[in-house]
Amino acid sequence: MKSTPYICTPKIIFNMANHKATKKDTRQATKRNEANRYYGKTTRNAIRDLKTKVGTSEFSDKLPNVISQIDKLAKRGIIHKNKAANLKSKLAKKANAAKAVA
């Protein structure tokens, strides 16, 4: 029996608010959501790119910038502070392992 893949459709936000202030709040929330998604995706891409450069001098050059991005995500509340700590810890382990080999 062949299963069909689940296709995720984008969320459509209907402005169901009745008050002027709540309409504005939903507009602001949508704008913040888009910005947060952008920051999160940018940081994930930076982490992915950094992992491919393990053992090179470029890794140690870019590591502080990526850690800074992770800290900013945690500060803004986009990711949890413990997740930020775990991500930074994993990157630091990779950096230390690369130094030990070299």
Protein Blocks (a to p, Z undefined) as FASTA:
>chain_A
ZZddddddddddddfbfbfklmmmmmmmmmmmmmmmmmmmmmmmmmmmmmmmgoiaklmm
mmmmmmmmmmmmmmnomacfklmmmmmmmmmmmmmmmmmmZZ
